[in-house]
Amino acid sequence: MSRSIKKGPFVDHHLMQKVETARAGSDKRPIKTWSRRSTILPDFVGLTIAVHNGKQHVPVYVTENMVGHKLGEFAHTRVFKGHSKAGGSSASPANKKAAPTPAAK
């Protein structure tokens, strides 16, 4: 369920202050934030925001396509290393080695 239009988008107050000072001073350094829940506004476009993923700050360069999304969507908290290949488990019959056949004479 989306947020009410009447309420408007949620942005943490401290993050908005940092964005305003970065815009006023033309500062190119990433803005560090722990606020993954904040909505990306059009004011953020062109800025780099370092979003905390639980371990470190991940730099996110904000583009126009990101407006309306949350900052946390672009800083993943889990590392997906991929599924195992077909027959990759040790119990799988595809992983069992066939007995060598005797050489034909």
N, CA, C and O atoms as a GROMACS GRO file, in nm:
protein
  420
    1MET      N    1   0.084  -0.117   0.000
    1MET     CA    2   0.000   0.000   0.000
    1MET      C    3   0.089   0.124   0.000
    1MET      O    4   0.184   0.132   0.079
    2SER      N    5   0.061   0.217  -0.085
    2SER     CA    6   0.145   0.336  -0.095
    2SER      C    7   0.104   0.442   0.007
    2SER      O    8  -0.003   0.435   0.068
    3ARG      N    9   0.190   0.537   0.023
    3ARG     CA   10   0.168   0.644   0.120
    3ARG      C   11   0.063   0.742   0.066
    3ARG      O   12   0.051   0.762  -0.055
    4SER      N   13  -0.011   0.802   0.157
    4SER     CA   14  -0.115   0.897   0.120
    4SER      C   15  -0.054   1.021   0.053
    4SER      O   16   0.050   1.071   0.097
    5ILE      N   17  -0.118   1.069  -0.051
    5ILE     CA   18  -0.073   1.190  -0.121
    5ILE      C   19  -0.080   1.309  -0.025
    5ILE      O   20   0.003   1.400  -0.031
    6LYS      N   21  -0.179   1.307   0.061
    6LYS     CA   22  -0.199   1.417   0.156
    6LYS      C   23  -0.078   1.434   0.248
    6LYS      O   24  -0.041   1.546   0.282
    7LYS      N   25  -0.017   1.324   0.287
    7LYS     CA   26   0.098   1.329   0.378
    7LYS      C   27   0.226   1.371   0.307
    7LYS      O   28   0.310   1.440   0.366
    8GLY      N   29   0.243   1.332   0.183
    8GLY     CA   30   0.365   1.364   0.111
    8GLY      C   31   0.473   1.261   0.135
    8GLY      O   32   0.458   1.173   0.220
    9PRO      N   33   0.584   1.269   0.061
    9PRO     CA   34   0.691   1.170   0.075
    9PRO      C   35   0.768   1.189   0.206
    9PRO      O   36   0.781   1.301   0.256
   10PHE      N   37   0.818   1.078   0.260
   10PHE     CA   38   0.894   1.085   0.385
   10PHE      C   39   1.042   1.100   0.355
   10PHE      O   40   1.100   1.024   0.277
   11VAL      N   41   1.104   1.201   0.417
   11VAL     CA   42   1.249   1.219   0.412
   11VAL      C   43   1.294   1.259   0.551
   11VAL      O   44   1.237   1.350   0.611
   12ASP      N   45   1.397   1.190   0.604
   12ASP     CA   46   1.448   1.226   0.736
   12ASP      C   47   1.498   1.370   0.735
   12ASP      O   48   1.560   1.415   0.638
   13HIS      N   49   1.469   1.440   0.842
   13HIS     CA   50   1.502   1.582   0.852
   13HIS      C   51   1.652   1.607   0.839
   13HIS      O   52   1.694   1.700   0.771
   14HIS      N   53   1.732   1.524   0.905
   14HIS     CA   54   1.878   1.546   0.901
   14HIS      C   55   1.934   1.523   0.761
   14HIS      O   56   2.031   1.588   0.722
   15LEU      N   57   1.874   1.431   0.684
   15LEU     CA   58   1.919   1.408   0.547
   15LEU      C   59   1.883   1.527   0.459
   15LEU      O   60   1.964   1.568   0.375
   16MET      N   61   1.764   1.581   0.477
   16MET     CA   62   1.723   1.696   0.397
   16MET      C   63   1.814   1.816   0.423
   16MET      O   64   1.846   1.890   0.331
   17GLN      N   65   1.856   1.835   0.549
   17GLN     CA   66   1.948   1.944   0.582
   17GLN      C   67   2.082   1.924   0.512
   17GLN      O   68   2.139   2.020   0.460
   18LYS      N   69   2.132   1.801   0.509
   18LYS     CA   70   2.259   1.772   0.443
   18LYS      C   71   2.250   1.796   0.293
   18LYS      O   72   2.345   1.846   0.232
   19VAL      N   73   2.137   1.761   0.233
   19VAL     CA   74   2.117   1.781   0.089
   19VAL      C   75   2.113   1.930   0.057
   19VAL      O   76   2.172   1.975  -0.041
   20GLU      N   77   2.043   2.007   0.140
   20GLU     CA   78   2.034   2.152   0.116
   20GLU      C   79   2.170   2.219   0.128
   20GLU      O   80   2.202   2.307   0.047
   21THR      N   81   2.252   2.180   0.225
   21THR     CA   82   2.385   2.240   0.238
   21THR      C   83   2.476   2.196   0.124
   21THR      O   84   2.559   2.275   0.078
   22ALA      N   85   2.461   2.073   0.076
   22ALA     CA   86   2.541   2.026  -0.038
   22ALA      C   87   2.502   2.101  -0.165
   22ALA      O   88   2.588   2.134  -0.246
   23ARG      N   89   2.374   2.127  -0.183
   23ARG     CA   90   2.327   2.201  -0.300
   23ARG      C   91   2.375   2.346  -0.296
   23ARG      O   92   2.414   2.402  -0.399
   24ALA      N   93   2.372   2.408  -0.178
   24ALA     CA   94   2.410   2.548  -0.165
   24ALA      C   95   2.560   2.567  -0.187
   24ALA      O   96   2.603   2.665  -0.247
   25GLY      N   97   2.640   2.472  -0.138
   25GLY     CA   98   2.785   2.485  -0.148
   25GLY      C   99   2.846   2.414  -0.267
   25GLY      O  100   2.968   2.418  -0.283
   26SER      N  101   2.767   2.350  -0.350
   26SER     CA  102   2.816   2.272  -0.464
   26SER      C  103   2.922   2.171  -0.419
   26SER      O  104   3.024   2.154  -0.486
   27ASP      N  105   2.896   2.105  -0.308
   27ASP     CA  106   2.989   2.006  -0.252
   27ASP      C  107   2.971   1.873  -0.325
   27ASP      O  108   2.858   1.825  -0.338
   28LYS      N  109   3.080   1.813  -0.373
   28LYS     CA  110   3.073   1.689  -0.449
   28LYS      C  111   3.099   1.565  -0.364
   28LYS      O  112   3.091   1.453  -0.415
   29ARG      N  113   3.131   1.582  -0.236
   29ARG     CA  114   3.155   1.466  -0.150
   29ARG      C  115   3.024   1.391  -0.126
   29ARG      O  116   2.918   1.452  -0.121
   30PRO      N  117   3.032   1.257  -0.111
   30PRO     CA  118   2.909   1.181  -0.083
   30PRO      C  119   2.849   1.219   0.052
   30PRO      O  120   2.921   1.248   0.147
   31ILE      N  121   2.718   1.219   0.058
   31ILE     CA  122   2.646   1.249   0.182
   31ILE      C  123   2.622   1.116   0.252
   31ILE      O  124   2.552   1.030   0.198
   32LYS      N  125   2.678   1.098   0.371
   32LYS     CA  126   2.660   0.974   0.446
   32LYS      C  127   2.525   0.975   0.517
   32LYS      O  128   2.487   1.075   0.579
   33THR      N  129   2.453   0.864   0.507
   33THR     CA  130   2.326   0.854   0.577
   33THR      C  131   2.299   0.709   0.616
   33THR      O  132   2.341   0.616   0.548
   34TRP      N  133   2.228   0.694   0.726
   34TRP     CA  134   2.180   0.564   0.771
   34TRP      C  135   2.031   0.550   0.740
   34TRP      O  136   1.971   0.447   0.769
   35SER      N  137   1.972   0.653   0.682
   35SER     CA  138   1.828   0.656   0.657
   35SER      C  139   1.794   0.588   0.525
   35SER      O  140   1.785   0.653   0.421
   36ARG      N  141   1.775   0.457   0.531
   36ARG     CA  142   1.738   0.380   0.412
   36ARG      C  143   1.591   0.401   0.379
   36ARG      O  144   1.548   0.374   0.267
   37ARG      N  145   1.513   0.450   0.475
   37ARG     CA  146   1.368   0.465   0.459
   37ARG      C  147   1.328   0.593   0.389
   37ARG      O  148   1.210   0.610   0.355
   38SER      N  149   1.422   0.684   0.367
   38SER     CA  150   1.388   0.813   0.306
   38SER      C  151   1.358   0.799   0.157
   38SER      O  152   1.424   0.722   0.086
   39THR      N  153   1.260   0.873   0.111
   39THR     CA  154   1.222   0.874  -0.030
   39THR      C  155   1.314   0.968  -0.106
   39THR      O  156   1.352   1.074  -0.055
   40ILE      N  157   1.351   0.929  -0.228
   40ILE     CA  158   1.436   1.013  -0.312
   40ILE      C  159   1.349   1.120  -0.377
   40ILE      O  160   1.250   1.090  -0.442
   41LEU      N  161   1.388   1.245  -0.357
   41LEU     CA  162   1.317   1.360  -0.412
   41LEU      C  163   1.392   1.415  -0.533
   41LEU      O  164   1.509   1.383  -0.552
   42PRO      N  165   1.327   1.498  -0.616
   42PRO     CA  166   1.397   1.559  -0.729
   42PRO      C  167   1.518   1.644  -0.688
   42PRO      O  168   1.608   1.666  -0.768
   43ASP      N  169   1.520   1.693  -0.564
   43ASP     CA  170   1.634   1.772  -0.515
   43ASP      C  171   1.761   1.688  -0.506
   43ASP      O  172   1.871   1.742  -0.509
   44PHE      N  173   1.747   1.556  -0.494
   44PHE     CA  174   1.862   1.468  -0.475
   44PHE      C  175   1.933   1.434  -0.606
   44PHE      O  176   2.045   1.383  -0.604
   45VAL      N  177   1.870   1.461  -0.721
   45VAL     CA  178   1.926   1.422  -0.850
   45VAL      C  179   2.061   1.489  -0.871
   45VAL      O  180   2.076   1.610  -0.854
   46GLY      N  181   2.159   1.407  -0.909
   46GLY     CA  182   2.294   1.458  -0.933
   46GLY      C  183   2.386   1.446  -0.813
   46GLY      O  184   2.506   1.469  -0.826
   47LEU      N  185   2.332   1.412  -0.697
   47LEU     CA  186   2.414   1.398  -0.577
   47LEU      C  187   2.452   1.251  -0.557
   47LEU      O  188   2.383   1.161  -0.604
   48THR      N  189   2.561   1.229  -0.486
   48THR     CA  190   2.600   1.094  -0.446
   48THR      C  191   2.570   1.080  -0.298
   48THR      O  192   2.620   1.158  -0.217
   49ILE      N  193   2.489   0.982  -0.264
   49ILE     CA  194   2.451   0.960  -0.126
   49ILE      C  195   2.504   0.823  -0.084
   49ILE      O  196   2.476   0.722  -0.149
   50ALA      N  197   2.582   0.820   0.023
   50ALA     CA  198   2.638   0.695   0.075
   50ALA      C  199   2.539   0.635   0.174
   50ALA      O  200   2.525   0.684   0.286
   51VAL      N  201   2.470   0.530   0.131
   51VAL     CA  202   2.364   0.468   0.211
   51VAL      C  203   2.422   0.348   0.286
   51VAL      O  204   2.492   0.266   0.228
   52HIS      N  205   2.393   0.340   0.415
   52HIS     CA  206   2.446   0.231   0.498
   52HIS      C  207   2.370   0.103   0.470
   52HIS      O  208   2.246   0.102   0.467
   53ASN      N  209   2.443  -0.008   0.449
   53ASN     CA  210   2.378  -0.136   0.421
   53ASN      C  211   2.387  -0.232   0.538
   53ASN      O  212   2.357  -0.350   0.524
   54GLY      N  213   2.429  -0.182   0.654
   54GLY     CA  214   2.442  -0.266   0.772
   54GLY      C  215   2.587  -0.295   0.804
   54GLY      O  216   2.620  -0.332   0.917
   55LYS      N  217   2.674  -0.280   0.705
   55LYS     CA  218   2.816  -0.307   0.724
   55LYS      C  219   2.900  -0.187   0.684
   55LYS      O  220   2.995  -0.151   0.753
   56GLN      N  221   2.864  -0.126   0.572
   56GLN     CA  222   2.940  -0.012   0.521
   56GLN      C  223   2.846   0.082   0.447
   56GLN      O  224   2.728   0.052   0.428
   57HIS      N  225   2.900   0.197   0.405
   57HIS     CA  226   2.821   0.292   0.328
   57HIS      C  227   2.844   0.267   0.179
   57HIS      O  228   2.958   0.269   0.132
   58VAL      N  229   2.737   0.243   0.107
   58VAL     CA  230   2.743   0.215  -0.036
   58VAL      C  231   2.710   0.344  -0.111
   58VAL      O  232   2.602   0.399  -0.092
   59PRO      N  233   2.802   0.394  -0.196
   59PRO     CA  234   2.773   0.517  -0.270
   59PRO      C  235   2.666   0.494  -0.377
   59PRO      O  236   2.675   0.401  -0.458
   60VAL      N  237   2.565   0.579  -0.377
   60VAL     CA  238   2.455   0.571  -0.474
   60VAL      C  239   2.446   0.705  -0.544
   60VAL      O  240   2.417   0.807  -0.481
   61TYR      N  241   2.470   0.705  -0.676
   61TYR     CA  242   2.455   0.828  -0.755
   61TYR      C  243   2.309   0.837  -0.797
   61TYR      O  244   2.258   0.747  -0.864
   62VAL      N  245   2.242   0.943  -0.759
   62VAL     CA  246   2.098   0.956  -0.781
   62VAL      C  247   2.071   1.012  -0.921
   62VAL      O  248   2.124   1.116  -0.960
   63THR      N  249   1.986   0.940  -0.997
   63THR     CA  250   1.944   0.984  -1.130
   63THR      C  251   1.793   1.012  -1.128
   63THR      O  252   1.726   0.988  -1.027
   64GLU      N  253   1.742   1.063  -1.237
   64GLU     CA  254   1.600   1.098  -1.246
   64GLU      C  255   1.510   0.975  -1.233
   64GLU      O  256   1.398   0.986  -1.183
   65ASN      N  257   1.557   0.860  -1.278
   65ASN     CA  258   1.475   0.738  -1.273
   65ASN      C  259   1.452   0.690  -1.130
   65ASN      O  260   1.358   0.614  -1.105
   66MET      N  261   1.535   0.734  -1.037
   66MET     CA  262   1.525   0.688  -0.898
   66MET      C  263   1.426   0.769  -0.815
   66MET      O  264   1.392   0.728  -0.704
   67VAL      N  265   1.379   0.881  -0.866
   67VAL     CA  266   1.289   0.968  -0.789
   67VAL      C  267   1.161   0.892  -0.754
   67VAL      O  268   1.099   0.829  -0.841
   68GLY      N  269   1.124   0.897  -0.627
   68GLY     CA  270   1.005   0.828  -0.579
   68GLY      C  271   1.036   0.696  -0.511
   68GLY      O  272   0.952   0.642  -0.438
   69HIS      N  273   1.155   0.642  -0.534
   69HIS     CA  274   1.196   0.518  -0.469
   69HIS      C  275   1.262   0.549  -0.336
   69HIS      O  276   1.288   0.665  -0.305
   70LYS      N  277   1.287   0.446  -0.256
   70LYS     CA  278   1.354   0.462  -0.128
   70LYS      C  279   1.504   0.442  -0.146
   70LYS      O  280   1.547   0.369  -0.236
   71LEU      N  281   1.585   0.507  -0.062
   71LEU     CA  282   1.731   0.494  -0.072
   71LEU      C  283   1.776   0.350  -0.048
   71LEU      O  284   1.872   0.304  -0.110
   72GLY      N  285   1.708   0.279   0.040
   72GLY     CA  286   1.746   0.142   0.073
   72GLY      C  287   1.734   0.045  -0.042
   72GLY      O  288   1.795  -0.062  -0.039
   73GLU      N  289   1.657   0.079  -0.144
   73GLU     CA  290   1.642  -0.009  -0.259
   73GLU      C  291   1.770  -0.021  -0.340
   73GLU      O  292   1.787  -0.117  -0.415
   74PHE      N  293   1.860   0.074  -0.325
   74PHE     CA  294   1.981   0.078  -0.406
   74PHE      C  295   2.106   0.040  -0.330
   74PHE      O  296   2.216   0.044  -0.386
   75ALA      N  297   2.093   0.003  -0.203
   75ALA     CA  298   2.206  -0.044  -0.122
   75ALA      C  299   2.165  -0.178  -0.063
   75ALA      O  300   2.102  -0.183   0.043
   76HIS      N  301   2.201  -0.285  -0.130
   76HIS     CA  302   2.158  -0.418  -0.090
   76HIS      C  303   2.224  -0.461   0.041
   76HIS      O  304   2.342  -0.434   0.064
   77THR      N  305   2.147  -0.529   0.125
   77THR     CA  306   2.196  -0.571   0.256
   77THR      C  307   2.248  -0.714   0.255
   77THR      O  308   2.318  -0.755   0.348
   78ARG      N  309   2.216  -0.789   0.153
   78ARG     CA  310   2.261  -0.928   0.145
   78ARG      C  311   2.340  -0.949   0.016
   78ARG      O  312   2.315  -0.883  -0.084
   79VAL      N  313   2.435  -1.043   0.021
   79VAL     CA  314   2.517  -1.073  -0.096
   79VAL      C  315   2.466  -1.203  -0.156
   79VAL      O  316   2.468  -1.307  -0.091
   80PHE      N  317   2.421  -1.196  -0.280
   80PHE     CA  318   2.374  -1.315  -0.351
   80PHE      C  319   2.489  -1.370  -0.434
   80PHE      O  320   2.535  -1.304  -0.527
   81LYS      N  321   2.534  -1.489  -0.402
   81LYS     CA  322   2.648  -1.548  -0.471
   81LYS      C  323   2.604  -1.643  -0.582
   81LYS      O  324   2.689  -1.702  -0.648
   82GLY      N  325   2.477  -1.659  -0.603
   82GLY     CA  326   2.426  -1.741  -0.712
   82GLY      C  327   2.384  -1.879  -0.666
   82GLY      O  328   2.430  -1.928  -0.563
   83HIS      N  329   2.298  -1.940  -0.742
   83HIS     CA  330   2.255  -2.076  -0.714
   83HIS      C  331   2.363  -2.173  -0.758
   83HIS      O  332   2.444  -2.142  -0.845
   84SER      N  333   2.364  -2.291  -0.697
   84SER     CA  334   2.460  -2.392  -0.738
   84SER      C  335   2.421  -2.442  -0.876
   84SER      O  336   2.305  -2.432  -0.917
   85LYS      N  337   2.517  -2.496  -0.947
   85LYS     CA  338   2.490  -2.546  -1.082
   85LYS      C  339   2.403  -2.671  -1.074
   85LYS      O  340   2.393  -2.733  -0.968
   86ALA      N  341   2.341  -2.708  -1.184
   86ALA     CA  342   2.256  -2.827  -1.188
   86ALA      C  343   2.339  -2.948  -1.149
   86ALA      O  344   2.446  -2.972  -1.206
   87GLY      N  345   2.290  -3.024  -1.053
   87GLY     CA  346   2.363  -3.142  -1.007
   87GLY      C  347   2.480  -3.105  -0.918
   87GLY      O  348   2.575  -3.184  -0.905
   88GLY      N  349   2.476  -2.989  -0.857
   88GLY     CA  350   2.589  -2.942  -0.778
   88GLY      C  351   2.595  -3.000  -0.638
   88GLY      O  352   2.702  -2.998  -0.577
   89SER      N  353   2.485  -3.053  -0.586
   89SER     CA  354   2.488  -3.106  -0.450
   89SER      C  355   2.551  -3.245  -0.451
   89SER      O  356   2.547  -3.315  -0.552
   90SER      N  357   2.608  -3.285  -0.339
   90SER     CA  358   2.677  -3.414  -0.333
   90SER      C  359   2.579  -3.531  -0.340
   90SER      O  360   2.619  -3.641  -0.377
   91ALA      N  361   2.454  -3.510  -0.305
   91ALA     CA  362   2.355  -3.619  -0.306
   91ALA      C  363   2.297  -3.640  -0.446
   91ALA      O  364   2.226  -3.737  -0.469
   92SER      N  365   2.326  -3.551  -0.536
   92SER     CA  366   2.268  -3.556  -0.669
   92SER      C  367   2.328  -3.670  -0.751
   92SER      O  368   2.449  -3.692  -0.746
   93PRO      N  369   2.245  -3.745  -0.827
   93PRO     CA  370   2.299  -3.853  -0.910
   93PRO      C  371   2.390  -3.802  -1.022
   93PRO      O  372   2.476  -3.876  -1.069
   94ALA      N  373   2.373  -3.679  -1.064
   94ALA     CA  374   2.457  -3.624  -1.170
   94ALA      C  375   2.599  -3.602  -1.122
   94ALA      O  376   2.692  -3.591  -1.203
   95ASN      N  377   2.617  -3.594  -0.991
   95ASN     CA  378   2.749  -3.567  -0.936
   95ASN      C  379   2.827  -3.696  -0.907
   95ASN      O  380   2.946  -3.690  -0.880
   96LYS      N  381   2.761  -3.812  -0.913
   96LYS     CA  382   2.827  -3.940  -0.887
   96LYS      C  383   2.912  -3.977  -1.007
   96LYS      O  384   2.872  -3.958  -1.122
   97LYS      N  385   3.030  -4.030  -0.980
   97LYS     CA  386   3.119  -4.071  -1.089
   97LYS      C  387   3.084  -4.214  -1.130
   97LYS      O  388   3.061  -4.300  -1.046
   98ALA      N  389   3.079  -4.237  -1.258
   98ALA     CA  390   3.050  -4.370  -1.310
   98ALA      C  391   3.176  -4.455  -1.298
   98ALA      O  392   3.287  -4.404  -1.307
   99ALA      N  393   3.157  -4.585  -1.279
   99ALA     CA  394   3.271  -4.676  -1.271
   99ALA      C  395   3.339  -4.681  -1.407
   99ALA      O  396   3.272  -4.685  -1.510
  100PRO      N  397   3.473  -4.681  -1.408
  100PRO     CA  398   3.542  -4.683  -1.538
  100PRO      C  399   3.517  -4.816  -1.610
  100PRO      O  400   3.515  -4.922  -1.548
  101THR      N  401   3.499  -4.807  -1.740
  101THR     CA  402   3.475  -4.927  -1.820
  101THR      C  403   3.610  -4.988  -1.858
  101THR      O  404   3.706  -4.914  -1.883
  102PRO      N  405   3.618  -5.118  -1.863
  102PRO     CA  406   3.746  -5.180  -1.902
  102PRO      C  407   3.776  -5.149  -2.048
  102PRO      O  408   3.686  -5.142  -2.132
  103ALA      N  409   3.902  -5.130  -2.077
  103ALA     CA  410   3.944  -5.096  -2.213
  103ALA      C  411   3.921  -5.214  -2.306
  103ALA      O  412   3.949  -5.328  -2.271
  104ALA      N  413   3.869  -5.187  -2.424
  104ALA     CA  414   3.843  -5.292  -2.523
  104ALA      C  415   3.974  -5.332  -2.589
  104ALA      O  416   4.059  -5.246  -2.617
  105LYS      N  417   3.992  -5.464  -2.615
  105LYS     CA  418   4.115  -5.511  -2.680
  105LYS      C  419   4.094  -5.536  -2.824
  105LYS      O  420   4.187  -5.577  -2.894
   0.00000   0.00000   0.00000
